[in-house]
């Protein structure tokens, strides 16, 4: 079975989004860290049925990294919206 370590994808997505998030929400950015946001996003992914389904389907189709990268970006936006 194909496997992928999703944490580097999440770290990269959070890093790309952090400056905009911090500019839009400076008070939240003072009490949060990129690492906390990474861990929160990973926890949300573990609970997300769309993620679970996508990872199974992507592995079967052999397009895991691309599919997961798209899904990580989508879920990160949801996590950031919950924080805002």
KAZIKA-V242407 format. One line per field, one symbol per residue. burial: # if it has 24 or more other C-alpha atoms within 12 Angstrom, else .. Layout:
burial=???
This chain:
burial=.....##.###.##..##..##...........#..##.###.##.....#..##..#.....##.###.#######.##....
